């Protein structure tokens, strides 16, 4: 059985569906701080299977202990955590508490119950603009500026220490770039309510929930002045998780700790994304330029050769497909 923490969130829900489609039995835990209980029903509907769901905060040691005690868990996909760079500057203690302490509790219980495999959702934000592009996994990490990124670096180090001290533990760390898009059913996708990311912002605008799209900065040192990001379709990202699980199931090394970037390997500017939506919709989108947000970098994209080579993974979705699937989140 596979435990998915944060399994009703954007990435967790897509992973749940894919694991069920691959024949795995799963159990989801979520505290619904940034997700909706109805997503559980959508997961079951898409996969045509029943899924056990338990409301639980990963910092709740007693409840989490009961979950491990009562279920034969063999692997953990760890998605739970707070994830906004800008928000983390305002609430650093929350990010340290939920992300770091929550992961520490989870790892302690994995060791207690001899659960040997964990796949962790890390982030490209742990890199920084001091590094030459494209970013690769061997870059020496420094302490990032944002509390969110700091929490990811600390968790990676925590996972490394646990794997060194407990030889049975196999760790796969996946450093995400910018997951976007949605399931083709339109039933699960990114929760746009509290997000200021570009794609949710576009969807909110198209749903007439906001008067315009907010773009944060057009004076970056890039080819068109707009921020450049590495956008990857959520389905490609989740396929990377399945391949990472397959990898750690097959390989029994002395030291079981692996890191892979998951991105498209291409950088696209905010303006290019806006233009792609305009082309698809055959209409102009209204946007307003806002000041750059604290912690936002000018440009970055991934070197994904390690994932291609070791996992046999390669993102398939085009920008046009990303736009098409994102539009599935439009209200009727």
C-alpha positions, 0 to 999 in steps of 0.5 A, spaced: 500 500 500 502 507 498 501 512 503 499 519 499 500 525 504 497 531 501 493 526 496 487 531 495 492 537 492 493 539 485 499 534 484 497 529 490 490 528 486 493 526 479 498 522 482 493 518 486 489 517 479 495 514 476 497 510 481 490 507 481 491 506 474 497 502 475 494 497 479 497 500 486 492 500 492 493 507 496 491 511 502 490 518 502 491 523 508 490 530 507 488 536 512 485 540 507 488 547 508 489 548 501 485 542 498 477 540 497 474 534 500 470 533 494 477 531 490 477 525 493 470 523 490 473 525 483 479 521 484 474 515 485 470 517 479 476 517 474 479 511 477 473 507 478 476 505 484 474 506 492 480 510 496 481 510 503 481 517 505 483 520 512 483 527 515 490 528 518 495 533 519 502 530 518 504 534 524 499 530 528 504 524 531 498 520 534 494 520 529 499 518 524 502 513 528 495 510 528 495 510 520 501 506 520 499 501 525 493 500 522 495 499 514 500 495 511 504 501 508 510 500 504 511 506 500 510 514 501 509 519 496 510 525 500 506 531 497 503 535 503 506 542 505 505 549 504 508 551 497 507 559 496 514 563 495 511 570 497 506 567 502 512 564 506 516 571 507 509 573 511 508 566 515 515 563 515 514 559 522 508 556 518 512 553 513 518 551 518 513 547 522 508 544 517 514 542 512 520 541 516 517 538 522 511 535 519 516 531 514 520 529 521 514 526 524 513 522 518 520 519 517 520 517 524 514 513 523 516 510 517 523 508 521 518 505 526 514 501 522 520 499 517 516 503 511 522 503 506 521 507 500 519 515 500 518 519 494 519 527 496 516 533 492 522 538 492 522 544 488 527 548 483 526 554 488 532 550 492 537 553 486 538 560 485 540 565 480 548 564 482 548 558 478 549 557 471 543 555 466 540 550 465 540 548 472 542 540 474 542 536 480 549 537 482 549 544 483 552 545 490 546 548 494 546 554 498 541 557 503 535 560 499 532 567 500 525 564 501 522 560 507 519 555 502 525 554 499 529 553 505 524 548 508 525 544 501 533 544 502 532 542 510 528 536 508 532 534 503 538 534 508 533 531 513 532 525 508 539 524 506 541 523 513 535 518 515 537 514 509 545 514 511 542 512 518 537 507 516 540 503 510 533 500 509 530 506 507 530 508 499 529 516 498 527 519 491 527 526 491 524 530 485 525 537 484 519 540 480 520 546 476 513 549 474 507 544 474 501 546 470 495 543 466 490 539 469 487 532 468 483 531 461 477 530 465 477 537 468 475 534 474 482 535 478 486 541 477 490 546 480 486 550 486 486 557 483 483 560 490 489 562 493 494 562 488 497 568 484 501 563 479 500 565 472 496 559 470 491 559 475 491 567 474 489 566 467 483 561 469 480 566 474 480 571 469 477 567 464 472 565 469 470 572 470 473 572 477 478 577 477 478 583 472 485 582 469 491 577 470 496 580 474 503 579 471 509 581 476 514 584 473 516 586 466 523 588 467 527 582 468 533 581 464 530 576 459 529 576 452 522 580 452 523 583 459 518 578 462 520 572 467 522 565 464 520 559 467 520 551 465 513 549 465 511 542 465 504 538 464 502 535 471 501 528 467 508 528 465 510 530 472 506 525 475 509 520 470 516 522 473 514 519 480 511 512 477 518 512 474 522 514 480 518 508 484 520 503 479 527 505 479 527 504 487 524 498 486 529 495 481 535 498 484 538 495 491 544 499 492 548 500 498 546 508 498 539 509 496 538 516 495 537 519 488 535 526 486 532 528 479 529 534 476 523 534 473 521 539 468 520 540 460 527 542 459 525 549 456 524 556 458 518 560 456 516 567 458 510 569 461 508 573 455 509 567 451 504 563 455 499 569 455 500 569 447 499 561 447 492 562 451 490 568 446 492 564 440 488 558 442 482 562 444 482 567 439 481 573 443 486 578 447 487 577 454 487 583 459 493 583 464 496 588 468 503 589 470 505 589 478 511 590 481 516 584 482 515 579 488 520 578 493 524 572 491 522 571 484 528 570 479 528 572 472 529 566 469 530 558 470 529 552 466 531 545 468 537 540 465 533 533 465 538 529 462 539 525 468 531 523 469 532 521 461 538 517 462 536 514 469 529 513 469 527 513 462 523 519 462 521 524 457 516 529 458 511 529 452 506 534 452 506 540 448 505 547 450 499 547 446 496 541 450 498 544 456 494 550 454 488 546 452 488 541 458 488 548 463 482 550 459 478 544 462 478 548 469 474 553 466 467 553 469 461 552 464 
